Amino acid sequence: MDQGEGSTQAQHTDFSVRIAAGVGAFTEAEWNGLTGTSKGSGSGYNPFLSYAFLTSLEDAGCAVPRTGWQGNHIRLETSDGRLVGAIPCYAKSHSQGEYVFDHGWADALERAGGNYYPKLQCAVPFTPVTGPRLLVARGEDEASVKAGLAAGLKVVTDKLGISSAHVTFAPHGDVETLEAAGYLHRTDQQFHFLNEGFSTYDDFLATLASRKRKALKKERREALAGGIAVDWLTGSDLTERVWDDFFAFYMDTGGRKWGRPYLNRRFFSLVGERMADDILLVMARRDGRYIAGAINFIGSDALYGRNWGCIEDHPFLHFEVCYHQAIDFAIARKLKVVEAGAQGEHKLARGYRPVTMHSAHYIAHPGLRRAVADYLLRERREVAQMGTYLEEHTPFRKGEIAGLE
């Protein structure tokens, strides 16, 4: 599954498609020249698409064949071997760690006598964060390369004889290209904080209804009762001792929530070494030791909340560490958005708003494709209706801040 070749055409330009078994098979300069992968690559820096993050997942043994994530990264090249585009892509033997759920599709095909796995998953492992998936090299024609990538992914899927390819947490522009190539469009909901140019947290509170504003102030006071303090750790603050503390929190929550946490201790050391300035640990301290924490990653205009854990339970501490402190940091750094992870309608009461997420799916089996297309049509309507309903129940005063699609 880690080798294969195909070719396709896009807007009269011949491209060849090759498969790389790991992001490390790209040179760092090649990868950093792609959309959103580095601070100088244009289109907004997304830390989860960085060479440092993706190779850390592979080098630590988190996203490797043994865990069911076999690198099948798509390289789109010109006839002389020049890289013009890429897709982060994995051959998957399961549907864990994706956050866009297709277990029902797998069951349907298996009951019909087909094999759903392996499938191709075009995503950042374990990371429900929207970012470019059709990555274009700097200076190339974006429309042509994206069309070539969309077509090339279908060629690879068909050539390998597997069931499907799934491009998840993609920006709407990528999804439009994929839909034009015959992929099926899926939507879901997350909750994000939108920083409308606030100078202080009180500026944000002023946009809330009076009762909601008082409730949040009370919640924050109670979260830090009993001598709890919060530290923001980034850059050189991220020592191995700090990672030991955070990993204990992560394992406690991961063990209870998922049964088997996806990330190992080595991964945190690697990202701490390779991208420390792009990481924020929000750590809660009591009686001289850390008792809870959340890891966030810092993009060019967004703060991305990822994992949380604790070794002591305190009322509202989860909300403080994960949501309120993230808003404080975003306002202080003048970041436009806080993305606080998948799901969680409880975020609504804390100033996070419903946002539509997008993915695109190529189903090779005609019968399953028809069934999934019919299901997704109904699902998109339900997601849109739920988004409208949730927007009507935000804590903001009427007329404050438009919703985000």
N, C-alpha and C positions, 0 to 999 in steps of 0.2 A: 504493500500500500504506500510505501514511501518513495516509489519511483514511478514515473509516468510522463508521457509527453503528449501534447496535442497542439493543434494550431487552429486559429480562427481569423476572421476578418472583421474589421470595424472601420467604417467610413473610408473604404478603399485603401486602407493601410494594412499590410500584412504583419501580423504579430505571431510569434511562437509562444507557447505556454510550456513552462517547465515547473517541476515540483521540487521544493527544497524541504528536506527532512527536519530542519530546525531554523529558527531565526538566525542562529549562529552561522548558518550556511551563507547568509548575506554578509557582505562586509558592513562594518558600522557606518561607513560613509554612504554606501548604497541605501541602507535603511533610513539614515537620517536625512536623506534627500527626498523622502516620500512625504505625502500630505500628513501634517499634524504630528509627526513622529519626533520632532525636536523643536527646540525653541526658535530655531531659525528656518524651519521648513515651511512656514506659511499655513494659513487656514486654521490657526489656533493650535497651540500645543496641548496635546492630550497625553498625560504621563503614562497611561496604560498602554499606549502604542509605542512607547519609547523602546529603543534597543535594550536599555538597561532593565526595564521591567520584564519584557518578554524573555530575554535571555536568563534573567534570574529565575523565572518560573521553570525554565528548562534545566538550567544548571543545578538547581536545588532538587530536581527530581519530582516536581509537583505536576508539571504538564509534560509528560513523557509517555511512551507506549505502555509502560508498566501500570500507569494510573488510568489508562484508557484515553489518553490525549496524545495521539501520534502526529507529529508535525507533517502537514502536507501543504505547506505555504505556497501560494501561487506566485510565480514569477512571469510577468509579461515582458517579452523582449522583442527587439527589432531583429531583423535578419542577421545583423552583425553582432548580436549578443548583448546589446545595450539594454539595461533595465529601464523600462518606462512606467511600470506599475506593478503592484503586488496586492495580495489579499492575505491577511493572517488567517490560517486555515488549519484545522485539525481533523484527522480521521478519528471518529469517536465510536467506542464499543458500548456506550451507555448514554444516558441523557442527564447525568449529574453535573452540577456546577455551571448550569447554563442560564437559569432564571426565566427562560421562555419555554414553557412546558409542552412537550410533544409526546408524552407517554401514551396518550390515547391513540395517537396516530400509529405509534409503534405496535400497540396491541392489535389494532385493526388489521395491519398488514400481516402480522404474525398469524392471526387467526385465519386469514385468507390463504395461508401457506407460503407467504413471502418472507423475506429477510429485511428487516428495517435497518439493522446494524450489520456492518459499519455504515456510518453516514459521515458527511462532511459538515463541520461546524466552523463557520467563519465568524470569529469572535475573539475577544480577549478572555482566556479562561478565568472562571470564578468571579467575573467582574460585570455586573449589570449596569454598565455606563455607556451611554451613547458616544460614538466617535466614528471617524471615517473608517469604512471597511474597504472601499475601492480606492486604494492608495495610488496617487499619481506622482510621478517623479517631477521635480521642479523643472519648469520650462517646457513641459510637454502639453499637448492639446488635451485638456481635461475631458471633454465630451468623448473624443475618440478613444482615449485610453480606458475610461470607465466602461464604455460600451464593449471594448475588447475584453476587459476583465469579466464582465457579466457573461459574455458569450463563452469565454475560456473556462469559466467555472463549470458551466453546463457540459462542455466538451470533456473535462476531466471526470465529472460525475458519471457521464455515460460511458466513457472509455474504461473506467475502473469497474463498471457494472454494479454500482451501489445505488441505494434507494433514493438518496436525496442530498441536497445541499441547503444549509440554513445560514442566512446572513442576519445575525441578530444585533440589536441595539445599534442600528444604522441610522445616520441622519436622513431626513426626508429626501434630500436630493439624490442620495445613493439609491434609496428605495424606488424613486421614480425611474432611474436608469434600469434597475433590476426588473421592475414591472414591465417596462417596454420590451425587455428580453424574455418575458413569459413567466417571471417569478410571481408567486402569490404574496399579497400584502397582508401583514398581520399587525395589529395594534394592541397596546396594553397601557397601563397607567402607572406613573410614579408620582412622587411629591417632591417639589423643589422649592427652595427659598429664592425669591427674586429680589436682588438688591437694586432698588430704584434710586440709587444715588444717595443713600442714607449716610450721614456723617457719624451718627452714633446709634446705639441700640435704642435709645429713647426716641429717636426720629422714627424708627421702625414701629415702636410701640404706639406712637401717635396715630398710626394708620389703622389701628385696631378699634373695634367697638369697646366701649368703656368696661363692660363686664369681662370681656376676654382679656383686656389689658391688665386688669387687676388680678385675674386668675394666673396669668403668666408670671407676674411679679411675685405672687405668693409661692408659686411652684418653685421658682428659682431660689427664693429664700430658704424654703424647706429642704431643697436638695443639698444645700451647703451647710445645713445645721449640723451641730455636733462636731465642729472643728474641721470640717472638710474644706480643703483648698484645691484649686485647679491650676495646673501648670501647662503651658504650651511649649512643647519640645520639638525642635527642628534643627537641621544642620548638625553641628558638632555636639549638640545636646544628646544625640541618639547613640548612646554608648551601649556596649554589649550588656551591661547590667540592666539598663532600661529595657532593652529588648527581651531580656529574661523575664522581667516583670510583665511586660505586655504579653508575651507568649503564654504565660500562665493564665492571664485573663482570657486570651483567645481560645486556649484549649478547654477552659471551663465552659464557655458558651458554646463553642463548636461541638464539644462532646455531647452536650445536652440537646442541642438543636438539630444537628445533622448526623450524629452517631460517629462520623469519621471526619474530622476537620480536613480541609483541602490543602492547607498550607503547612509547611514544616518550619522548624526553628531556623534551619539554614537559609531559607528564603528571606526571612526578615533581616538576617545579617547581610545578605547580598544586596538587598535594596537599600539598606542603611548605609552600606559602603558606596554604592553606585549612584544613588539619587537622593542623598540625605536632604538636600535643599528643596526637594519636591515633596517632602513628607512632613506632616504635622501629626504629632501624637498629643492628644488631649488627655492628660493623666490626672486623676483625682487622688489626693494625698490626705491621709489622716494618721495622727500620732507618729509622724516621721517615716511612713512607708506608703507606697502606692497601693491603692486598693481597687482601682478600676481605670479603664482607659479605652480610647477609641483611636484608630488610625485613619488618617485622611491623606489624600494626595492632592497636590496643588498644581492646577493647570494654568494656562495663560489668563483665563478669565473665570475660572470655576474652582471651587473646593469640592472634592469628591469624598464623601464619607464612606468608609468600607466596613471594617470589623470592630466589634466592641466586646468587652468582657469585664468581669469583676470577680473578686474573691470575697467581698462583703456586700450584703444587700442593704441599700438605703433608699427610702422613698424618693422618687423622682430623679435619682442620680443618673439613670440611663438617659432621661430626657435632657438633663443639663449637659452631660458630657458629649452626647451625640448631636443634639440639635441646637440648643441655645448657644453653646460655646462655638459651634460652627458658624452661626450667624454673627456672633461677635467678631470672629476672626475674618470672615468675609468682608464685613464692614470696615474693619481696621485696614485690611489689605486692598480695599476697593475692588474686590472680586464681584462679578455680576451675578453669580449663581452659586447656590449650595445644592449639590445632588446628594441626598442622604440615603441612597441605596434603594433596593427593591421593596415594593409593597408598603403597607403601613399607614392606614387611614388615620392613626393617632397623630401623625405628623401634621395633619390639617389644622388642628387646634393650636399648633405651635408656630403658625405663620408660613407653613409650606403649602404650595398650591398644586392642584392636579395638572399633570403634564402628560401628553400622549407620547408613547414610545413606539418605535417602528421596527419591523423586521421583514425579511423577504425570504421566500422558500421555493426552491425548485424540487418538485416531486417527480421522479422519473416514471413511476408506475401510473399509467393513465387512470385506472379506477380509483386509486387512492387520491390522485390529484383532483379528480372531480369531487370526491367526497370532502376533501379538505377545503377546496375552493368554496363550496356551499357553506361549510361550517364557518369559515373566516368571514364571509359576507355577513352572517348573523352576529358573529362576535364583534366585528368592527362597529356595528350599529349599537350594540350593548355598551361597548367601551365609550363611545361618543355620548350616549345618554347618561352614563354614570359620571363622565367628566362634567357634563352640564349640571347634574345634580350636586356633585361635590363642590363645584365652584360657587353654587348658591349657598353653601354652608361653611364657607371660609370665615375666619374671625374678623375679617376686615370690615371697616365701615363701608357702606354702599358707595360705589363710585371710585373706590381706591384701587388702583393698579389693575391693569388688564391681565387676563389669564394668558398662559403661554401654551402654544401648540407645538 
